Amino acid sequence: MTKIACIQMASGPKVDPNLQTCRRLIADAVAKGARMAVLPEHFAHMGVNQADKLDVMESLGQGPIQKFLADTARSEGIWLVGGAIPLKTKDPKHCRSSVLVYDEKGELRGRYDKMHMFDVSLPNGEERYQESDFIEAGDDVVVVDTPMGKLGLSVCYDIRFPEIFRRQIEQGMEILAVPSAFTAITGRAHWLPLLQARAIENQCYVLASGQGGYHMNGRETYGHSMIIDPWGAVLGCLPTGSGHVMADVDLAKLRATRERFPALKHRRFGLAGKLQK
């Protein structure tokens, strides 16, 4: 078994204070036995306007946010999932929203670019989001080999699109990281059932690390960072405030669940949507 922590915070528009909070929360999780930590979406920067992310975007392999992730992973001796940060594209008016995974030596071991853009108007009629105005969608499904298991990567709104995770299962995914910044409205309605559904249907652990609180842009995020096991049981949850939630990830338990209840082997449709015989 391996202890994994999901970090929760309420990020603001200044990078340095956010990174200081991250460092403190990661160190606390490591002191309590965590070998991997998952940071929430926008952990380093939650701008006042959606375009503000372009002011802090970095080239891959360069910049203070990536240096922080590598240095912290190395100094704490932990696998660190930094989800997600703005990385440059060929278009200076758009970035990629990228999850970067570092090993305990501070080496970059994986990158995933958010595939689904949160272009929605919420039922309250007051909140509207158009991520595609400033974020370029990714197009690759990613699973990273780690000592804790095969780690599938996603970001927030991706959780509503189960076909991603079926593709990850084909790549051996055992643990799913979901760094997020769910709104309070969508979180209250959908956060728990979506996460449990992904855990149950894929018989995997789900590591859901969220923003949780009020932000300077007037936005309220839902929090409720949690870890869910392959049977859908919530192993721990932090409803509000900054901190972390931690639980043991047991691959023997996961494999036993898949062996005794072999739903993944009973699938009738392949990735192309064709009936399997």
Secondary structure as UniProt FT lines:
FT   STRAND          2..9
FT   HELIX           15..31
FT   TURN            32..33
FT   STRAND          36..38
FT   TURN            41..42
FT   HELIX           50..55
FT   TURN            60..61
FT   HELIX           64..76
FT   STRAND          79..88
FT   TURN            92..93
FT   STRAND          95..102
FT   TURN            104..105
FT   STRAND          108..113
FT   STRAND          119..121
FT   TURN            123..124
FT   STRAND          128..130
FT   HELIX           131..133
FT   STRAND          143..146
FT   TURN            147..148
FT   STRAND          149..153
FT   HELIX           156..160
FT   HELIX           163..170
FT   TURN            171..172
FT   STRAND          175..177
FT   HELIX           184..186
FT   HELIX           187..191
FT   HELIX           192..202
FT   STRAND          205..208
FT   STRAND          210..214
FT   TURN            216..217
FT   STRAND          220..222
FT   STRAND          225..228
FT   TURN            230..231
FT   STRAND          234..238
FT   STRAND          243..249
FT   HELIX           251..260
FT   HELIX           263..266
FT   TURN            271..272
//
